[in-house]
Amino acid sequence: MDKIAMVLWGIWRARNEKLWNRISNTAHQVVDSAMQLLSDWKGVRGIEGSNEANRQQSNQSYTWKKPQAPTFKCNVDATLHNESRNTGMGMVLRDSMGSFISARTNAIPGLVEIKEAEAMAFKEALSWVDDMGIQEVTFGSDSKVVIDAFNSRREDDSEFGILISACR
C-alpha cells in the first residue's frame, strides 16, 4: 500500500512540475523517484521493508576519515536550488594528513533529479582530479544510490545510467 501511495504522490508532484515549472518527467522517472524516496524514508526511520544498507547507513555516525598515504580523498556533493532553478555541486580535496588541498563548486542552469545531480558532481570530480594529474584518489559521497550504481555492472540506459557509465 505504501508503494501505491508514494507513486500516486509522485504522479501528483510530476503534474505540478509540468503545470507550474514546465518540467516533464517520464513515467519511469516518476516511479523511480517515488520508490527511491520511499526507500530513503524507510531507511532513515529503520522501518521494515527498506533495504538493509539504508538501515545500517542511518545508524552510522558520519566522520571524515583520512585516506592512507599517498592517497588523496575527494568528497563530493550536489544540491538543487529550486528558487534559482540551478543544480549545484561541490567537491573538496584533502591529502592523507587531512590537510586541505583544493575545492571547487559549480552551478549548472536547470534542475535534474537529485540522483542525476549527484552523478554529475561525481563525474565532474573525476575530471577535476584528473586535470590536476592526481591519480591516487578515493572518493566520498553521501549518495548511496550513486555509489551502488558505480560499483554495480548492471546496464542502465536512463540518463542516470549514462552518467554513471561515463564515470567508469
C-alpha positions in Angstrom: 0.0 0.0 0.0 2.9 2.4 0.8 4.3 1.9 -2.8 0.9 2.8 -4.3 0.6 5.9 -2.2 4.1 7.0 -3.0 3.6 6.5 -6.8 0.3 8.5 -6.6 2.1 11.3 -4.8 4.9 11.1 -7.4 2.3 11.5 -10.2 0.7 14.5 -8.4 4.2 16.0 -8.0 5.1 15.4 -11.6 1.8 17.0 -12.7 2.6 20.1 -10.6 6.1 20.3 -12.0 4.7 20.2 -15.5 1.9 22.7 -14.8 3.9 25.2 -12.8 7.5 24.7 -13.8 7.2 23.2 -17.3 9.4 20.3 -16.3 8.4 17.0 -17.9 9.2 13.6 -16.4 8.8 10.2 -17.9 6.6 7.6 -16.2 9.9 5.7 -15.4 11.4 8.7 -13.8 8.3 9.4 -11.7 8.2 5.8 -10.4 11.9 5.5 -9.8 12.0 8.8 -7.9 8.9 7.7 -5.8 10.5 4.4 -4.9 13.8 5.9 -4.1 12.2 8.5 -1.8 10.1 5.7 -0.1 13.2 3.6 0.4 15.2 6.5 1.8 12.3 7.5 4.1 12.0 3.9 5.4 15.8 3.6 5.8 16.1 6.7 7.9 13.3 5.5 10.2 14.5 1.9 10.3 11.2 0.7 9.0 10.9 -2.9 7.9 10.9 -3.3 4.2 13.6 -0.7 3.5 16.8 -2.2 2.2 19.3 -3.3 4.9 22.0 -1.0 3.6 19.8 2.1 4.1 19.0 1.0 7.7 22.7 0.4 8.5 23.6 3.8 6.9 21.1 5.7 9.0 22.5 4.3 12.2 26.1 5.2 11.4 27.7 8.4 12.6 29.5 10.2 9.8 33.1 11.1 10.5 35.5 12.1 7.8 38.3 9.5 7.6 41.8 10.2 6.2 42.9 8.0 3.3 46.1 6.0 3.6 49.2 7.8 2.3 49.9 8.7 -0.5 46.2 8.7 -1.4 44.1 11.8 -1.6 40.4 12.0 -0.7 37.8 13.9 -2.7 34.4 14.5 -1.1 31.6 15.3 -3.5 28.1 16.6 -3.1 25.3 18.1 -5.1 22.3 20.2 -4.4 19.2 21.6 -6.1 18.4 25.3 -5.8 14.6 25.5 -6.6 14.4 29.3 -6.5 17.3 30.0 -8.9 16.5 26.8 -10.8 20.1 25.7 -10.7 21.9 22.4 -9.9 24.9 22.9 -7.7 27.9 20.8 -7.0 30.9 21.0 -4.8 34.0 19.0 -4.1 36.8 19.2 -1.6 40.2 17.5 -2.0 42.4 16.6 1.0 45.7 14.8 1.4 46.4 11.8 3.5 47.1 14.0 6.5 43.6 15.5 6.2 45.0 18.9 5.0 43.0 20.9 2.6 44.4 20.9 -0.9 41.7 22.4 -3.1 37.9 22.9 -3.5 35.6 23.5 -6.4 32.0 24.5 -6.9 29.9 24.7 -10.0 26.3 25.7 -10.8 24.5 24.4 -13.9 21.3 26.1 -15.1 18.3 23.9 -14.7 17.1 21.2 -12.3 17.5 17.5 -12.6 16.7 14.6 -10.3 18.9 14.6 -7.2 20.5 11.2 -8.1 21.4 12.7 -11.5 22.9 15.8 -9.8 25.0 13.6 -7.5 26.2 11.6 -10.6 27.0 14.8 -12.4 29.0 16.0 -9.4 30.9 12.7 -9.2 31.7 12.9 -13.0 32.9 16.5 -12.5 35.1 15.5 -9.6 36.7 12.7 -11.6 37.6 15.1 -14.4 38.8 17.7 -11.9 41.3 15.5 -10.1 42.4 14.0 -13.5 43.1 17.6 -14.8 45.3 18.2 -11.7 47.2 15.0 -12.5 46.3 13.3 -9.3 45.9 9.5 -9.7 45.7 8.1 -6.2 42.3 9.3 -5.0 39.4 7.8 -3.1 36.0 9.5 -3.4 33.4 10.1 -0.7 29.7 10.9 -1.3 26.5 10.9 0.7 24.7 9.4 -2.2 24.3 5.7 -1.7 22.4 5.4 -5.0 25.4 6.8 -6.9 27.9 4.6 -5.1 25.9 1.5 -5.5 25.3 2.2 -9.2 29.0 2.9 -9.8 30.0 -0.3 -8.1 27.4 -2.3 -10.0 27.9 -3.6 -13.5 24.2 -3.5 -14.4 23.4 -1.9 -17.6 21.2 1.2 -17.3 20.1 3.2 -20.4 18.5 6.0 -18.3 20.1 9.5 -18.1 21.4 8.5 -14.7 22.8 5.2 -16.0 24.6 7.0 -18.8 26.2 9.4 -16.3 27.4 6.5 -14.2 28.8 4.8 -17.3 30.7 7.9 -18.1 32.3 7.8 -14.7 33.7 4.3 -15.1 
